[in-house]
Amino acid sequence: MTTRNVNQEHKEKLTFFDKVALSITKMVGTMWCAIIFTIIALIGLPYALNNGTAETITWLVQTFLQLVLLAVVLAGQNLQNRHSEIRADADYENNVNVRKDAEIIMKRLDEIEKKIDSLK
């Protein structure tokens, strides 16, 4: 019985478009991207301030919060995903080691059982 590496299986099943989506998510999900989006959003701030409260609120909600928070949330999710992947890899390695240990124990038990049977 072989042990499955589900992380490897998942990576092997990704389509071209899955890989494109993951690449874009990784790029947008960085704090550098959030900084760039902040700069882009701030370019429109003077116009919003000059056109009254309603325009400023619209700029804040539609431009700044949506644009910047998108990148920040994605960055946080990317960090969480990396942590989950590290945990999953550690669990996989641990399971492989436990399985090897169990096989060794089973072989030793078989040897002991054979010795007991030979004494009868």
All heavy atoms as an XYZ file, in Angstrom:
959
protein
N       0.844     -1.183      0.000
C       0.000      0.000      0.000
C       0.887      1.244      0.000
O       1.768      1.386      0.824
C      -0.893     -0.033      1.237
C      -1.846      1.096      1.321
S      -2.890      0.831      2.774
C      -3.931      2.202      2.632
N       0.635      2.134     -0.927
C       1.455      3.340     -1.022
C       0.729      4.516     -0.383
O      -0.496      4.535     -0.304
C       1.761      3.676     -2.494
O       0.525      3.902     -3.174
C       2.526      2.563     -3.162
N       1.501      5.463      0.050
C       0.952      6.661      0.656
C       0.783      7.726     -0.414
O       1.700      7.965     -1.193
C       1.883      7.177      1.766
O       2.120      6.110      2.683
C       1.279      8.326      2.497
N      -0.379      8.322     -0.456
C      -0.669      9.358     -1.446
C      -0.118     10.705     -0.992
O      -0.221     11.057      0.171
C      -2.172      9.515     -1.639
C      -2.836      8.357     -2.295
C      -4.331      8.521     -2.343
N      -4.714      9.793     -2.935
C      -5.895     10.362     -2.733
N      -6.793      9.808     -1.965
N      -6.172     11.512     -3.313
N       0.438     11.438     -1.937
C       0.829     12.819     -1.684
C      -0.209     13.690     -2.386
O      -0.112     13.965     -3.572
C       2.233     13.093     -2.221
C       2.705     14.483     -1.881
O       1.913     15.383     -1.598
N       4.004     14.679     -1.904
N      -1.247     14.097     -1.632
C      -2.350     14.830     -2.235
C      -1.927     16.200     -2.752
O      -2.512     16.718     -3.712
C      -3.551     14.959     -1.267
C      -4.200     13.623     -1.026
C      -3.137     15.599      0.038
N      -0.902     16.788     -2.139
C      -0.402     18.073     -2.645
C       0.152     17.906     -4.049
O      -0.115     18.719     -4.942
C       0.684     18.640     -1.726
C       0.129     19.070     -0.388
O      -1.031     19.430     -0.268
N       0.960     19.018      0.625
N       0.921     16.854     -4.256
C       1.498     16.582     -5.569
C       0.390     16.253     -6.568
O       0.411     16.723     -7.704
C       2.512     15.435     -5.490
C       3.272     15.204     -6.772
C       4.120     16.402     -7.170
O       4.634     17.128     -6.334
N       4.226     16.633     -8.458
N      -0.567     15.449     -6.150
C      -1.682     15.096     -7.029
C      -2.441     16.338     -7.476
O      -2.808     16.473     -8.642
C      -2.652     14.135     -6.315
C      -2.125     12.751     -6.139
C      -3.098     11.867     -5.368
O      -4.309     12.199     -5.299
O      -2.657     10.840     -4.840
N      -2.676     17.252     -6.537
C      -3.389     18.492     -6.855
C      -2.616     19.314     -7.886
O      -3.198     19.792     -8.863
C      -3.623     19.315     -5.585
C      -4.173     20.675     -5.831
N      -5.468     20.888     -6.232
C      -3.596     21.898     -5.764
C      -5.658     22.183     -6.394
N      -4.546     22.815     -6.110
N      -1.321     19.469     -7.658
C      -0.501     20.264     -8.579
C      -0.482     19.657     -9.975
O      -0.485     20.374    -10.971
C       0.920     20.402     -8.039
C       1.011     21.327     -6.851
C       2.419     21.411     -6.287
C       2.434     22.268     -5.038
N       3.740     22.312     -4.398
N      -0.480     18.335    -10.050
C      -0.436     17.664    -11.346
C      -1.748     17.808    -12.118
O      -1.751     17.756    -13.341
C      -0.110     16.180    -11.167
C       1.315     15.939    -10.727
C       1.588     14.501    -10.318
O       0.639     13.670    -10.337
O       2.751     14.202     -9.981
N      -2.859     18.022    -11.420
C      -4.170     18.113    -12.069
C      -4.545     19.533    -12.483
O      -5.585     19.742    -13.098
C      -5.252     17.550    -11.146
C      -5.155     16.049    -10.975
C      -6.236     15.526    -10.066
C      -6.098     14.025     -9.873
N      -7.117     13.490     -8.971
N      -3.705     20.514    -12.156
C      -4.034     21.894    -12.499
C      -3.987     22.098    -14.012
O      -3.046     21.669    -14.672
C      -3.056     22.869    -11.827
C      -3.136     22.970    -10.313
C      -2.036     23.885     -9.794
C      -4.494     23.463     -9.865
N      -5.003     22.776    -14.522
C      -5.027     23.111    -15.950
C      -4.226     24.384    -16.172
O      -3.819     25.058    -15.217
C      -6.471     23.340    -16.441
O      -6.993     24.520    -15.806
C      -7.357     22.137    -16.144
N      -4.044     24.736    -17.429
C      -3.339     25.975    -17.768
C      -4.025     27.175    -17.119
O      -3.372     28.033    -16.526
C      -3.286     26.149    -19.286
C      -2.786     27.501    -19.708
C      -1.439     27.811    -19.635
C      -3.672     28.463    -20.150
C      -0.978     29.064    -20.009
C      -3.220     29.717    -20.524
C      -1.872     30.017    -20.458
N      -5.366     27.222    -17.225
C      -6.100     28.358    -16.677
C      -6.067     28.375    -15.149
O      -6.070     29.449    -14.537
C      -7.541     28.368    -17.198
C      -7.616     28.669    -18.666
C      -8.020     27.704    -19.566
C      -7.260     29.917    -19.161
C      -8.080     27.980    -20.919
C      -7.311     30.200    -20.505
C      -7.721     29.237    -21.398
N      -6.034     27.202    -14.523
C      -5.861     27.143    -13.069
C      -4.531     27.773    -12.674
O      -4.447     28.538    -11.714
C      -5.885     25.690    -12.571
C      -7.232     25.007    -12.741
O      -8.255     25.708    -12.833
O      -7.243     23.763    -12.781
N      -3.485     27.442    -13.428
C      -2.151     27.988    -13.141
C      -2.113     29.491    -13.354
O      -1.483     30.222    -12.583
C      -1.102     27.295    -14.005
C      -0.902     25.838    -13.626
C       0.059     25.133    -14.556
C       0.171     23.655    -14.220
N       1.022     22.922    -15.143
N      -2.805     29.978    -14.406
C      -2.882     31.427    -14.652
C      -3.594     32.110    -13.479
O      -3.120     33.128    -12.963
C      -3.600     31.725    -15.987
C      -3.909     33.215    -16.120
C      -2.754     31.258    -17.170
N      -4.711     31.542    -13.057
C      -5.469     32.122    -11.937
C      -4.627     32.151    -10.661
O      -4.625     33.155     -9.941
C      -6.751     31.324    -11.711
N      -3.899     31.081    -10.396
C      -3.040     31.046     -9.212
C      -1.924     32.083     -9.298
O      -1.599     32.739     -8.310
C      -2.443     29.649     -9.027
C      -3.397     28.597     -8.492
C      -2.742     27.217     -8.538
C      -3.837     28.920     -7.085
N      -1.358     32.250    -10.490
C      -0.286     33.242    -10.666
C      -0.803     34.655    -10.420
O      -0.156     35.449     -9.734
C       0.298     33.151    -12.073
O       0.925     31.915    -12.262
N      -1.971     34.967    -10.977
C      -2.544     36.300    -10.788
C      -2.867     36.522     -9.314
O      -2.577     37.591     -8.761
C      -3.798     36.476    -11.664
C      -3.382     36.536    -13.141
C      -4.570     37.736    -11.274
C      -4.530     36.478    -14.121
N      -3.434     35.506     -8.667
C      -3.766     35.622     -7.249
C      -2.508     35.856     -6.421
O      -2.505     36.677     -5.504
C      -4.492     34.357     -6.763
O      -5.679     34.189     -7.534
C      -4.854     34.447     -5.300
N      -1.431     35.152     -6.761
C      -0.180     35.335     -6.020
C       0.382     36.743     -6.227
O       0.920     37.341     -5.302
C       0.849     34.288     -6.445
C       0.565     32.922     -5.870
C       1.605     31.907     -6.299
C       1.272     30.527     -5.782
N       2.206     29.509     -6.252
N       0.259     37.276     -7.457
C       0.777     38.623     -7.725
C      -0.056     39.686     -7.026
O       0.482     40.595     -6.397
C       0.822     38.894     -9.223
C       1.941     38.179     -9.943
S       2.087     38.657    -11.673
C       0.572     38.036    -12.364
N      -1.383     39.583     -7.142
C      -2.261     40.587     -6.538
C      -2.256     40.453     -5.022
O      -2.400     41.432     -4.313
C      -3.703     40.465     -7.110
C      -4.658     41.384     -6.388
C      -3.705     40.764     -8.601
N      -2.039     39.238     -4.540
C      -2.071     38.993     -3.107
C      -0.754     39.250     -2.413
O      -0.297     38.423     -1.630
N      -0.141     40.381     -2.697
C       1.092     40.768     -2.009
C       0.924     42.173     -1.446
O       0.116     42.964     -1.935
C       2.307     40.778     -2.966
O       2.111     41.786     -3.961
C       2.502     39.415     -3.630
N       1.685     42.482     -0.445
C       1.622     43.832      0.110
C       2.196     44.852     -0.879
O       1.793     46.006     -0.876
C       2.342     43.891      1.457
C       1.573     43.186      2.574
S      -0.160     43.703      2.739
C       0.034     45.406      3.238
N       3.110     44.405     -1.739
C       3.618     45.324     -2.767
C       2.505     45.756     -3.701
O       2.407     46.911     -4.091
C       4.765     44.694     -3.553
C       6.025     44.631     -2.753
C       6.630     43.531     -2.254
C       6.813     45.751     -2.319
N       7.748     43.873     -1.537
C       7.889     45.248     -1.555
C       6.723     47.130     -2.484
C       8.847     46.054     -0.979
C       7.679     47.939     -1.904
C       8.731     47.403     -1.159
N       1.650     44.817     -4.059
C       0.508     45.146     -4.908
C      -0.445     46.086     -4.164
O      -0.979     47.017     -4.749
C      -0.205     43.869     -5.353
S      -1.418     44.175     -6.644
N      -0.652     45.854     -2.877
C      -1.513     46.736     -2.078
C      -0.952     48.153     -2.063
O      -1.703     49.126     -2.161
C      -1.651     46.196     -0.661
N       0.369     48.282     -1.976
C       1.000     49.611     -1.997
C       0.786     50.273     -3.354
O       0.447     51.459     -3.432
C       2.500     49.503     -1.645
C       2.657     49.106     -0.179
C       3.240     50.803     -1.956
C       4.057     48.665      0.209
N       0.959     49.516     -4.419
C       0.744     50.060     -5.770
C      -0.711     50.480     -5.936
O      -0.998     51.575     -6.458
C       1.162     49.034     -6.846
C       2.678     48.850     -6.818
C       0.675     49.448     -8.228
C       3.174     47.666     -7.631
N      -1.656     49.643     -5.481
C      -3.071     49.992     -5.575
C      -3.382     51.242     -4.742
O      -4.207     52.067     -5.140
C      -3.944     48.825     -5.114
C      -4.077     47.705     -6.109
C      -4.789     46.569     -5.784
C      -3.507     47.776     -7.367
C      -4.933     45.521     -6.683
C      -3.633     46.741     -8.280
C      -4.350     45.614     -7.942
N      -2.719     51.387     -3.591
C      -2.916     52.577     -2.757
C      -2.472     53.818     -3.505
O      -3.175     54.845     -3.521
C      -2.141     52.448     -1.433
O      -2.602     51.297     -0.730
C      -2.299     53.681     -0.568
N      -1.317     53.738     -4.154
C      -0.809     54.891     -4.929
C      -1.772     55.230     -6.058
O      -2.106     56.413     -6.275
C       0.611     54.596     -5.458
C       1.592     54.525     -4.280
C       1.045     55.649     -6.473
C       2.951     53.942     -4.625
N      -2.246     54.200     -6.768
C      -3.201     54.432     -7.862
C      -4.477     55.075     -7.321
O      -5.001     56.033     -7.913
C      -3.523     53.113     -8.599
C      -2.294     52.630     -9.357
C      -4.705     53.279     -9.536
C      -2.413     51.221     -9.910
N      -4.979     54.577     -6.195
C      -6.202     55.130     -5.613
C      -5.998     56.570     -5.165
O      -6.881     57.418     -5.345
C      -6.653     54.265     -4.443
N      -4.827     56.865     -4.597
C      -4.561     58.222     -4.100
C      -4.477     59.252     -5.225
O      -4.687     60.446     -4.979
C      -3.285     58.234     -3.255
C      -3.409     57.527     -1.901
C      -2.062     57.485     -1.195
C      -4.467     58.194     -1.031
N      -4.193     58.800     -6.434
C      -4.165     59.724     -7.575
C      -5.538     60.375     -7.765
O      -5.632     61.549     -8.112
C      -3.713     58.991     -8.858
C      -2.237     58.622     -8.727
C      -3.966     59.832    -10.111
C      -1.730     57.704     -9.837
N      -6.613     59.632     -7.494
C      -7.962     60.176     -7.650
C      -8.481     60.928     -6.449
O      -9.554     61.536     -6.513
N      -7.750     60.922     -5.343
C      -8.218     61.585     -4.127
C      -8.422     63.096     -4.293
O      -9.457     63.611     -3.874
C      -7.279     61.295     -2.958
C      -7.649     61.940     -1.622
C      -9.036     61.483     -1.169
C      -6.609     61.612     -0.568
N      -7.501     63.851     -4.891
C      -7.735     65.295     -5.023
C      -9.030     65.622     -5.790
O      -9.764     66.532     -5.394
C      -6.507     65.793     -5.798
C      -5.446     64.787     -5.509
C      -6.170     63.483     -5.369
N      -9.304     64.861     -6.829
C     -10.542     65.082     -7.589
C     -11.748     64.842     -6.687
O     -12.704     65.634     -6.693
C     -10.594     64.144     -8.803
C     -11.903     64.175     -9.525
C     -12.202     65.186    -10.433
C     -12.873     63.197     -9.276
C     -13.430     65.232    -11.082
C     -14.094     63.233     -9.917
C     -14.372     64.242    -10.823
O     -15.588     64.278    -11.469
N     -11.705     63.760     -5.903
C     -12.819     63.440     -5.025
C     -13.016     64.522     -3.968
O     -14.153     64.928     -3.688
C     -12.590     62.083     -4.363
N     -11.923     65.022     -3.393
C     -12.018     66.053     -2.358
C     -12.573     67.364     -2.914
O     -13.305     68.076     -2.226
C     -10.644     66.292     -1.721
C     -10.094     65.139     -0.877
C      -8.666     65.446     -0.440
C     -10.985     64.858      0.315
N     -12.234     67.669     -4.144
C     -12.700     68.921     -4.777
C     -14.169     68.852     -5.185
O     -14.768     69.891     -5.471
C     -11.852     69.262     -5.999
C     -10.465     69.730     -5.610
O     -10.265     70.250     -4.521
N      -9.509     69.520     -6.498
N     -14.749     67.673     -5.236
C     -16.125     67.551     -5.710
C     -17.122     67.211     -4.615
O     -18.204     66.715     -4.890
C     -16.192     66.510     -6.839
C     -15.570     67.054     -8.102
O     -15.956     68.109     -8.594
N     -14.580     66.352     -8.613
N     -16.763     67.434     -3.383
C     -17.726     67.323     -2.301
C     -17.694     66.003     -1.546
O     -16.962     65.075     -1.868
N     -18.536     65.977     -0.519
C     -18.583     64.845      0.394
C     -19.025     63.566     -0.303
O     -18.440     62.497     -0.072
C     -19.538     65.151      1.569
O     -19.109     66.356      2.196
C     -19.536     64.033      2.582
N     -20.046     63.661     -1.116
C     -20.563     62.465     -1.792
C     -19.483     61.829     -2.666
O     -19.309     60.600     -2.669
C     -21.786     62.804     -2.625
N     -18.758     62.655     -3.397
C     -17.699     62.131     -4.270
C     -16.551     61.545     -3.442
O     -15.963     60.538     -3.812
C     -17.182     63.251     -5.179
C     -16.232     62.793     -6.243
C     -16.901     61.938     -7.319
O     -18.081     62.150     -7.628
O     -16.213     61.035     -7.840
N     -16.251     62.164     -2.316
C     -15.196     61.660     -1.436
C     -15.583     60.306     -0.854
O     -14.761     59.380     -0.811
C     -14.906     62.666     -0.305
O     -14.555     63.924     -0.881
C     -13.784     62.188      0.590
N     -16.833     60.189     -0.410
C     -17.300     58.910      0.128
C     -17.288     57.844     -0.968
O     -16.868     56.707     -0.738
C     -18.700     59.065      0.753
C     -18.593     59.923      2.024
C     -19.318     57.702      1.077
C     -19.916     60.328      2.625
N     -17.723     58.201     -2.157
C     -17.705     57.271     -3.285
C     -16.280     56.827     -3.577
O     -16.014     55.636     -3.792
C     -18.320     57.927     -4.538
O     -19.664     58.304     -4.240
C     -18.307     56.982     -5.716
N     -15.337     57.777     -3.567
C     -13.928     57.432     -3.808
C     -13.438     56.472     -2.733
O     -12.780     55.468     -3.020
C     -13.054     58.694     -3.804
C     -11.596     58.374     -3.848
C     -10.836     58.156     -4.942
C     -10.723     58.195     -2.718
N      -9.544     57.849     -4.580
C      -9.446     57.867     -3.223
C     -10.895     58.277     -1.342
C      -8.357     57.636     -2.392
C      -9.806     58.044     -0.520
C      -8.551     57.723     -1.055
N     -13.776     56.786     -1.468
C     -13.308     55.964     -0.355
C     -13.825     54.531     -0.474
O     -13.055     53.574     -0.361
C     -13.753     56.577      0.981
C     -13.385     55.793      2.233
C     -11.867     55.757      2.405
C     -14.042     56.400      3.445
N     -15.115     54.395     -0.726
C     -15.727     53.062     -0.750
C     -15.388     52.317     -2.041
O     -14.941     51.167     -2.009
C     -17.260     53.179     -0.575
C     -17.934     51.838     -0.781
C     -17.583     53.733      0.804
N     -15.606     52.954     -3.175
C     -15.472     52.251     -4.450
C     -14.033     52.144     -4.938
O     -13.681     51.181     -5.598
C     -16.324     52.919     -5.522
C     -17.794     52.755     -5.263
C     -18.632     53.368     -6.375
O     -18.132     54.060     -7.244
N     -19.928     53.107     -6.330
N     -13.224     53.106     -4.646
C     -11.864     53.067     -5.162
C     -10.885     52.551     -4.121
O     -10.251     51.526     -4.312
C     -11.427     54.472     -5.641
O     -12.384     54.944     -6.584
C     -10.064     54.427     -6.285
N     -10.799     53.274     -3.026
C      -9.758     52.943     -2.062
C     -10.011     51.609     -1.367
O      -9.161     50.714     -1.414
C      -9.605     54.063     -1.032
C      -8.416     53.868     -0.141
C      -7.141     54.148     -0.598
C      -8.563     53.380      1.143
C      -6.029     53.949      0.204
C      -7.456     53.177      1.960
C      -6.198     53.466      1.486
N     -11.157     51.471     -0.710
C     -11.400     50.258      0.067
C     -11.419     49.010     -0.803
O     -10.765     48.019     -0.480
C     -12.710     50.374      0.852
C     -12.693     51.361      2.012
C     -14.047     51.391      2.706
C     -11.602     51.029      3.006
N     -12.155     49.058     -1.912
C     -12.242     47.866     -2.754
C     -10.904     47.516     -3.383
O     -10.510     46.348     -3.407
C     -13.302     48.061     -3.839
C     -14.710     48.028     -3.293
C     -15.758     48.178     -4.379
O     -15.469     48.069     -5.562
N     -16.985     48.431     -3.972
N     -10.216     48.503     -3.888
C      -8.955     48.242     -4.585
C      -7.861     47.792     -3.617
O      -7.189     46.788     -3.837
C      -8.521     49.509     -5.336
C      -7.391     49.386     -6.332
C      -7.774     48.423     -7.446
C      -7.068     50.755     -6.921
N      -7.690     48.519     -2.539
C      -6.602     48.226     -1.605
C      -6.918     46.995     -0.752
O      -6.062     46.122     -0.579
C      -6.293     49.455     -0.723
C      -5.265     49.117      0.338
C      -5.814     50.606     -1.592
N      -8.135     46.916     -0.246
C      -8.474     45.772      0.604
C      -8.439     44.461     -0.166
O      -8.127     43.419      0.412
C      -9.835     45.966      1.253
C      -9.870     46.955      2.413
C     -11.273     47.038      3.008
C      -8.861     46.606      3.488
N      -8.715     44.503     -1.460
C      -8.614     43.295     -2.277
C      -7.217     42.702     -2.155
O      -7.051     41.517     -1.862
C      -8.918     43.616     -3.742
C      -8.499     42.556     -4.762
C      -9.431     41.358     -4.677
C      -8.466     43.120     -6.154
N      -6.206     43.521     -2.362
C      -4.827     43.045     -2.304
C      -4.432     42.628     -0.889
O      -3.743     41.616     -0.697
C      -3.878     44.115     -2.826
N      -4.888     43.372      0.112
C      -4.534     43.051      1.496
C      -5.170     41.722      1.917
O      -4.510     40.868      2.522
C      -4.946     44.189      2.457
C      -4.758     43.781      3.910
C      -4.146     45.452      2.147
N      -6.436     41.531      1.577
C      -7.119     40.280      1.926
C      -6.457     39.108      1.208
O      -6.223     38.054      1.803
C      -8.626     40.367      1.598
C      -9.284     39.008      1.662
C      -9.316     41.331      2.558
N      -6.143     39.274     -0.064
C      -5.474     38.209     -0.804
C      -4.094     37.909     -0.214
O      -3.683     36.748     -0.146
C      -5.352     38.550     -2.284
C      -6.641     38.421     -3.092
C      -6.427     38.902     -4.520
C      -7.134     36.995     -3.092
N      -3.386     38.940      0.218
C      -2.075     38.724      0.840
C      -2.230     37.898      2.118
O      -1.466     36.958      2.360
C      -1.403     40.063      1.148
N      -3.229     38.222      2.910
C      -3.488     37.450      4.126
C      -3.865     36.014      3.816
O      -3.401     35.086      4.475
N      -4.690     35.821      2.791
C      -5.074     34.465      2.408
C      -3.868     33.679      1.899
O      -3.733     32.489      2.178
C      -6.170     34.498      1.339
C      -7.515     34.908      1.889
C      -8.574     35.013      0.803
O      -8.275     35.210     -0.363
N      -9.827     34.877      1.207
N      -3.006     34.347      1.145
C      -1.792     33.676      0.661
C      -0.918     33.225      1.828
O      -0.351     32.128      1.802
C      -1.008     34.573     -0.282
C      -1.635     34.663     -1.649
O      -2.453     33.828     -2.030
N      -1.267     35.676     -2.404
N      -0.804     34.058      2.858
C      -0.033     33.675      4.051
C      -0.672     32.477      4.744
O       0.019     31.536      5.146
C       0.055     34.845      5.026
C       0.987     35.986      4.632
C       0.814     37.158      5.593
C       2.428     35.513      4.622
N      -1.996     32.514      4.885
C      -2.691     31.397      5.513
C      -2.523     30.120      4.689
O      -2.321     29.036      5.242
C      -4.173     31.719      5.679
C      -4.447     32.774      6.729
C      -5.897     33.202      6.768
O      -6.621     33.095      5.779
N      -6.331     33.696      7.914
N      -2.608     30.250      3.370
C      -2.448     29.079      2.504
C      -1.047     28.491      2.606
O      -0.884     27.272      2.622
C      -2.771     29.427      1.055
C      -4.248     29.658      0.831
O      -5.079     29.234      1.624
N      -4.584     30.354     -0.240
N      -0.032     29.360      2.652
C       1.339     28.853      2.793
C       1.498     28.104      4.107
O       2.130     27.050      4.166
C       2.352     29.998      2.707
C       2.712     30.324      1.274
C       3.837     31.314      1.190
N       3.210     32.549      0.725
C       3.541     33.767      1.081
N       4.537     33.961      1.900
N       2.911     34.815      0.612
N       0.914     28.637      5.172
C       0.987     27.974      6.471
C       0.278     26.621      6.407
O       0.793     25.620      6.918
C       0.377     28.859      7.550
C       0.452     28.257      8.915
N      -0.657     27.862      9.606
C       1.515     27.954      9.696
C      -0.297     27.350     10.768
N       1.015     27.390     10.855
N      -0.877     26.580      5.788
C      -1.620     25.316      5.656
C      -0.829     24.301      4.844
O      -0.820     23.105      5.162
C      -2.974     25.560      4.988
O      -3.809     26.317      5.816
N      -0.169     24.777      3.802
C       0.624     23.880      2.969
C       1.808     23.305      3.755
O       2.105     22.116      3.664
C       1.141     24.640      1.738
C       1.242     23.795      0.507
C       1.569     24.616     -0.719
O       0.675     25.288     -1.248
O       2.745     24.577     -1.125
N       2.458     24.145      4.547
C       3.577     23.686      5.377
C       3.088     22.657      6.389
O       3.723     21.620      6.601
C       4.259     24.885      6.084
C       4.993     25.750      5.061
C       5.210     24.409      7.172
C       5.440     27.102      5.597
N       1.932     22.938      7.003
C       1.354     21.985      7.961
C       1.010     20.664      7.284
O       1.283     19.592      7.822
C       0.085     22.581      8.587
C       0.264     23.116      9.952
C      -1.038     23.385     10.696
N      -2.237     23.394      9.895
C      -2.985     24.464      9.641
N      -2.654     25.632     10.126
N      -4.069     24.380      8.916
N       0.417     20.754      6.093
C       0.035     19.535      5.364
C       1.276     18.725      4.994
O       1.276     17.490      5.099
C      -0.761     19.887      4.119
N       2.335     19.404      4.556
C       3.581     18.704      4.226
C       4.166     18.024      5.462
O       4.644     16.885      5.394
C       4.605     19.656      3.616
C       4.251     20.073      2.201
O       3.437     19.372      1.559
O       4.793     21.092      1.732
N       4.133     18.731      6.593
C       4.652     18.150      7.841
C       3.805     16.948      8.255
O       4.344     15.918      8.680
C       4.667     19.202      8.947
N       2.484     17.059      8.110
C       1.607     15.925      8.433
C       1.908     14.742      7.525
O       1.941     13.591      7.977
C       0.128     16.316      8.287
C      -0.349     17.224      9.402
O       0.349     17.325     10.435
O      -1.433     17.821      9.238
N       2.117     15.020      6.248
C       2.421     13.953      5.294
C       3.717     13.239      5.689
O       3.768     12.008      5.749
C       2.536     14.531      3.892
C       3.001     13.526      2.868
C       2.144     12.557      2.383
C       4.318     13.547      2.403
C       2.569     11.620      1.457
C       4.752     12.619      1.471
C       3.877     11.662      1.000
O       4.310     10.740      0.088
N       4.760     14.016      5.982
C       6.041     13.418      6.389
C       5.877     12.604      7.668
O       6.425     11.501      7.798
C       7.091     14.514      6.602
C       7.546     15.180      5.318
C       8.458     16.374      5.572
O       8.983     16.506      6.698
O       8.633     17.172      4.632
N       5.125     13.139      8.609
C       4.878     12.440      9.861
C       4.146     11.125      9.597
O       4.505     10.088     10.166
C       4.073     13.318     10.812
C       3.934     12.707     12.181
O       4.902     12.216     12.745
N       2.728     12.715     12.704
N       3.142     11.159      8.735
C       2.382      9.945      8.421
C       3.264      8.896      7.749
O       3.139      7.700      8.039
C       1.183     10.275      7.533
C       0.121     11.050      8.271
O       0.074     11.060      9.491
N      -0.735     11.727      7.530
N       4.151      9.333      6.861
C       5.069      8.397      6.212
C       5.976      7.748      7.250
O       6.182      6.532      7.233
C       5.894      9.111      5.110
C       7.035      8.238      4.625
C       4.997      9.511      3.940
N       6.492      8.542      8.169
C       7.368      8.011      9.225
C       6.619      7.057     10.149
O       7.150      6.008     10.527
C       7.996      9.151     10.034
C       9.011      9.926      9.226
O       9.608      9.392      8.291
N       9.198     11.190      9.562
N       5.396      7.406     10.504
C       4.599      6.529     11.363
C       4.330      5.211     10.654
O       4.395      4.135     11.263
C       3.269      7.227     11.770
C       2.291      6.241     12.379
C       3.541      8.371     12.725
N       4.049      5.291      9.369
C       3.800      4.062      8.610
C       5.042      3.168      8.587
O       4.953      1.949      8.764
C       3.377      4.413      7.203
C       3.067      3.196      6.393
C       2.667      3.543      5.015
N       2.491      2.306      4.278
C       1.796      2.198      3.207
N       1.196      3.265      2.723
N       1.690      1.057      2.594
N       6.206      3.781      8.363
C       7.456      3.000      8.375
C       7.661      2.350      9.732
O       8.034      1.171      9.820
C       8.649      3.894      8.027
C       8.707      4.306      6.576
C       9.872      5.254      6.329
C       9.879      5.768      4.908
N      10.939      6.769      4.701
N       7.434      3.121     10.786
C       7.571      2.567     12.141
C       6.591      1.413     12.361
O       6.945      0.395     12.956
C       7.347      3.654     13.194
C       8.466      4.683     13.227
O       9.545      4.417     12.648
O       8.254      5.759     13.835
N       5.364      1.574     11.898
C       4.355      0.515     12.054
C       4.774     -0.740     11.304
O       4.582     -1.868     11.804
C       2.996      1.007     11.563
N       5.350     -0.583     10.122
C       5.819     -1.744      9.357
C       6.943     -2.472     10.103
O       6.983     -3.700     10.139
C       6.271     -1.309      7.961
C       5.115     -0.914      7.050
C       5.562     -0.315      5.726
O       6.781     -0.100      5.519
O       4.684     -0.047      4.889
N       7.857     -1.695     10.695
C       8.949     -2.294     11.483
C       8.377     -3.056     12.672
O       8.771     -4.187     12.961
C       9.954     -1.208     11.940
C      10.723     -0.654     10.735
C      10.901     -1.750     13.000
C      11.533      0.599     11.044
N       7.428     -2.450     13.366
C       6.802     -3.106     14.524
C       6.097     -4.383     14.091
O       6.201     -5.424     14.760
C       5.811     -2.139     15.221
C       6.583     -0.997     15.890
C       4.930     -2.878     16.231
C       5.715      0.148     16.369
N       5.380     -4.336     12.962
C       4.674     -5.534     12.474
C       5.660     -6.645     12.135
O       5.409     -7.821     12.447
C       3.811     -5.187     11.260
C       2.619     -4.297     11.568
S       1.505     -4.980     12.803
C       0.902     -6.408     11.931
N       6.797     -6.311     11.525
C       7.807     -7.324     11.213
C       8.356     -7.944     12.497
O       8.542     -9.159     12.588
C       8.945     -6.719     10.384
C       8.556     -6.454      8.943
C       9.699     -5.831      8.177
C       9.268     -5.479      6.762
N      10.326     -4.796      6.011
N       8.618     -7.108     13.493
C       9.145     -7.630     14.765
C       8.120     -8.514     15.457
O       8.468     -9.551     16.038
C       9.573     -6.474     15.666
C      10.837     -5.793     15.180
C      11.305     -4.728     16.116
N      12.505     -4.094     15.590
C      12.961     -2.937     16.013
N      12.343     -2.285     16.974
N      14.059     -2.424     15.485
N       6.850     -8.101     15.392
C       5.803     -8.934     15.985
C       5.690    -10.272     15.260
O       5.492    -11.317     15.900
C       4.458     -8.211     15.953
C       4.268     -7.078     16.955
C       2.959     -6.344     16.700
C       4.311     -7.611     18.377
N       5.827    -10.243     13.949
C       5.809    -11.495     13.180
C       6.958    -12.395     13.608
O       6.789    -13.609     13.762
C       5.887    -11.217     11.667
C       4.586    -10.687     11.096
O       3.533    -10.832     11.762
O       4.620    -10.124      9.977
N       8.154    -11.813     13.793
C       9.315    -12.595     14.221
C       9.085    -13.197     15.612
O       9.396    -14.367     15.857
C      10.572    -11.720     14.229
C      11.037    -11.305     12.859
C      12.132    -10.248     12.893
O      12.605     -9.874     13.999
O      12.509     -9.771     11.799
N       8.529    -12.407     16.509
C       8.244    -12.894     17.862
C       7.210    -14.014     17.801
O       7.343    -15.049     18.476
C       7.759    -11.732     18.772
C       8.905    -10.755     19.019
C       7.178    -12.265     20.080
C       8.486     -9.467     19.695
N       6.188    -13.818     16.984
C       5.144    -14.832     16.840
C       5.720    -16.148     16.295
O       5.367    -17.239     16.754
C       4.061    -14.309     15.912
C       2.791    -15.143     15.892
C       1.703    -14.469     15.073
O       1.736    -14.616     13.835
O       0.853    -13.816     15.683
N       6.633    -16.045     15.324
C       7.281    -17.242     14.774
C       8.118    -17.950     15.847
O       8.127    -19.183     15.936
C       8.142    -16.877     13.574
C       7.356    -16.550     12.330
C       8.261    -16.120     11.199
C       7.427    -15.672     10.006
N       8.245    -15.153      8.907
N       8.825    -17.186     16.671
C       9.629    -17.775     17.740
C       8.729    -18.464     18.763
O       9.050    -19.568     19.245
C      10.483    -16.709     18.414
C      11.657    -16.263     17.597
C      12.493    -15.232     18.322
C      13.645    -14.757     17.434
N      14.461    -13.763     18.105
N       7.615    -17.848     19.090
C       6.683    -18.458     20.040
C       6.105    -19.746     19.462
O       6.013    -20.761     20.155
C       5.558    -17.468     20.416
C       6.120    -16.314     21.256
C       4.423    -18.166     21.158
C       5.158    -15.198     21.534
N       5.744    -19.698     18.190
C       5.202    -20.896     17.527
C       6.232    -22.013     17.474
O       5.883    -23.190     17.608
C       4.720    -20.550     16.101
C       3.432    -19.762     16.094
O       2.743    -19.709     17.144
O       3.115    -19.159     15.044
N       7.507    -21.662     17.306
C       8.548    -22.707     17.229
C       8.809    -23.340     18.600
O       9.298    -24.449     18.691
C       9.835    -22.117     16.655
O      10.422    -21.215     17.561
N       8.504    -22.629     19.671
C       8.675    -23.150     21.025
C       7.554    -24.098     21.426
O       7.703    -24.881     22.366
C       8.764    -22.017     22.037
C       9.988    -21.086     21.915
C       9.841    -19.937     22.915
C      11.274    -21.869     22.163
N       6.455    -24.079     20.739
C       5.297    -24.912     21.101
C       5.494    -26.337     20.729
O       6.118    -26.885     20.001
C       4.031    -24.399     20.436
C       3.551    -23.101     21.045
C       2.270    -22.671     20.366
C       1.776    -21.361     20.931
N       0.604    -20.867     20.279
